[in-house]
């Protein structure tokens, strides 16, 4: 298996890294690499590296280990971008177009600047979709840093939904908001999910609220969290029902 990281030089000073892994016999891998080189080398300043072209302790070699199933913590060192760092992910999906990539880049950059947090971003391009993974690094020991990171992520999810981008994954505290962004057809998806939930788990004992899907006995009772200021009042509701 081969791994390539293609870095596109945009007009701004940032890079957009794309990770691609190739499997199969050597002829197939070489054909895939040749096709990618021809496409990307049309962009002035594009550079091409294989893992063996990099230092022993490099990100490229770390990615090879991960794709081969070997545990490797090298990649997580980007969390050290900020002392005492922790992270949140903003992870929308979009069509595979340069226009969408730039749109999401600018959307994230503007919001990160607003909240005084750095913008670290990766685009993972598939055959029919593009996963954009924006890492929000914050100081886990600072209440202010955590508040700004949380508010930033809330705004990014809302901004993205307004222009048609949905999240493909999120954190537990965000699951209600993200679930609510998939509200087409008069909330048809949520109504379908809730119907299944009530039929298969009528007592609401299996992961209540996971993915924003609450059982009937929990709905509208203060468990949902849709904003920075929301704090689940479900504990009080549960105590009152005892």
N, C-alpha and C positions, 0 to 999 in steps of 0.2 A: 504494500500500500504506500502511496506517495501522498504528501501533503504540501499544498502551496498556499501561501498568503499573498494575495494580490493587493497592492496599495495603489489607489488611484490618486494622483495629484490633482486636486481641485484648484479652482482659482483662488480660494482662500488658503491660508497656510496650513489647514488641517488635512489629515489623511482619512480616507475611508477604507478600513481593512476588511477584506472578505476572505473567509476561511473555506477552503475546498479540499475534500479528500477524494482520492482516486483509488479504486480497487480493480482487481482483474490482472490479466497477464500484461507483460511489458508492452506489447504492441498496442493494446487498448489504452493503457495509461499514457503512452507517448502521443497517441492520436488526440486524446483529450487535452493534453498539455499544449500541443501544437495549435489546436483550435483556439484555446484561451489566449495563448501568446499573440496570435494574429489579431484577435479582437482588442486586447488591452494595449498592445504596443502601438496602436493607432493614436493613443493619448500621449502627448509629449511628456517626457519625464517619468514614465512608468518604469518600474524596476521589478525584476523577477528573481526570487530566491528559492532555492530548495533547502531543506533542513541541513544537508551536509555542507552548505555554503555558509552556515552560521556558526558562531562560537558554541562550545559545548554546553554552556549554561544559557541557552537562548529560548525565547518564546516558541520558536518554530519546533525545536526538539521537544519541548514540553507538549505541544499539540500532537506530535507523532505518538508520544506515550499514551496520551488520553484516547486517541482514536484506535490505538492497539489494545486498549483495555488495561493499561498499566497505570496504577495510581500515581498522580503527580500534582503537587500543590504549587508548582511554579506559577501557574496562571493567576492564582489568587493574590499574588503579591501586588497587583494593581490596587488592591484595597488600601495598601500603605501609601497611596498618593497623598492621603491626609493622615497625620498622626492620630492614633487611636481610631482608625477608620472602620466604618461599617458601610453597608450599601443597600440601596433599593434599586429595583430595575423598572424602567419604563419600556414596555415591549410590544409595540404595535406591529401589525402586518400591513403590507401595502402591495400594490402591483409592482412588477419589476421594471421600473422606469427611472431614468435620471431625474425627471421632474418630481416624482414622489420622493426620491431620496433627498433632493435638495430642500423640498418643502418640509420634510420631517426634520432635517438638520437645522433649518432656520427656526422652526417652531421650538425645538428643544433649546437651541442656543439662546434665543430671546428670553425664554422662561428661566433658564439657568442664570443668565445675567441679572434678571430681575431679583432672584433670590440669593445672589451672591455665592453660587456654588459652581464648581467646574463641570464641564461637559465632556464626558468620555463616551464614545459611541462606536458601535460595530454594526455593520450591515451583513447579514447572512442571506445570500441569494440562492433561492431554489429554482426549480423549473418553472413554477407558476406563481410564486409569491416571494416576497422579500421580508425577512424578519429583521426588524430594527431593534437592537438592544442598547438602550441608553442607560449607562450606569451612573447613579447618583451617589456620590461618596460624601459621607458626613461624619462628624465627630460623635461617636456614640456616648461620650461622656458629657456632652454639652446639650442641655435642654433646648437652647436656641437653635443649635445646628440641626437637631432632630426635628424640631418644629418646622424649620424652613424646608428640610428635605421632604417631610410629609406633605406640606402645603404645595410644594413644587410638583410632586407626583400627582396630587389631586388635580391640579390645574392642567397638567399635561394630558391626563386621561380625558378630561372634559374637552380640552382643545382638539384632541385627536378625533373624538367622537363627532364633533361638530362638522368635521370635513370628511367623515366616513372611514376613519381608521379605527379598528378594534384591537384590543389586547389579546394576545394568545396565551399569556400567563400573567399572574400577578401575585401580590402578597395577601395574606389572610385579611389584614385590616382594610384592603382595597376591594375585596371580592364583591361586596354589595354594589359599590359604585360601578365597577366594571360590568357586572351582570346587567345592571340597569342600562348600560349603553347599547346592549343588544335588544333594542326595544321596537324593532320594526314590526309592522303588522299588528299594531295594538298590543304589544307585549306578548305576541303569539308564542315565542320561544319559552318565556318564563311561565306562561300559563300551562304550556305542555309539560315543562319540567315539574311544576308544582303538582299537576295532576298525577304524574308518575310517582312523585314522592309520597303523596297521600295514599296512593293505592298500594305501593310496595312497603312503605314504612309508616303506617297510620299512627303509631305512637311517637314518631319523631325521635327515635333513639339512635339512628345511624348518622353520624356526622351532621347534626343539624346546622344548617346555614352554610355548609361547604359549597363553594362556587356560587354563593349568593342565593341558594335554594333552601328556603326555610320550610319546615313542616307546618301544618295548619295551626297547631297549638302554640307556635312561636310568632306567627306573623302579626305585624302591627303592634307588638308589645315591647318595642324598644331595644331589640337585639341588633338591628341593622346599624351599620356605621357607614354613612355616605359623605361625611365631610370631616375636616380637621377637628371641628368642635364637637362632633358626635362622640359620645361615650356610651357604650351599651348599658342600658338600664335593665337588662335581662336578669341580672342578679337579684335586684330588688323585686322584680316581677315574680321570680321563682320563689323568693322568701315569702311573698304575700300569698302565694298559692298553697303554701304548706299548711 
